[in-house]
Amino acid sequence: MANRDGTLQTPAEVGAARERLLRTAYTLFQRNTLNTVGVDRIVAEADVAKTTLYRHFASKDGLAVSVLRHHEDVWTRDWLEQAIERSGETAGARLLGIFDAFDDWFQRDDYEGCLFARALLETRDPASPVHAAAAAGLENIRALIRGLAEEAGIQNPEVFALQIQTLLLGTTVAAVYGDLDAAQQARDVARLLLEREGISTESSLST
């Protein structure tokens, strides 16, 4: 690959260009929508040529899929899973800890809603790779909840995980329109679901 002045790019420059495109698109898609952010805006803000984008990503959809996978890395794995792990030693406490993590998320100045859910709403076609990537992101969150439910000994972990994720998705919408306490309100419902299952929500972590 060549720079704009015609000189060949080093491997480090090639990697930096891809990373800049990915991070720029990630920021733009979070603050706006996938459909309203065009390729021209992405390359302009990333300060790369349009041909550079298409060397790294086959299409805008390909870039969007990479953005959703990046979101799973930095949001689901690096942030949410770590926040849950710190919330308690028992599985019941960690299940409620998901709502505490979401409560912290809603209070942040950069909260823009759930990128996975928004991408699904924008790409209704099940054959779309963007739709598939967004659905996979949500399914992996449900799998995380399901694993905790299994660890807690809940009778039907699959149904329980769906119930909890439904609550969480509702809170993300409520927080967008200003109900920043939505996660704590939903946490009370989750506690009732756990108590119905006979699951302790007490944490043995020292305070």
Salt bridges, closest charged atoms under 4 A:
GLU19 OE2 - ARG23 NE 2.52
ASP40 OD1 - LYS50 NZ 2.68
GLU45 OE2 - ARG41 NE 3.09
ASP47 OD1 - ARG4 NH1 3.72
GLU72 OE2 - ARG77 NH2 3.56
ASP73 OD1 - ARG77 NH1 2.66
ASP100 OD1 - ARG187 NE 2.92
ASP110 OD1 - ARG108 NE 3.11
GLU139 OE2 - ARG146 NH2 3.45
GLU151 OE2 - ARG94 NH2 2.63
GLU158 OE1 - ARG146 NH1 3.14
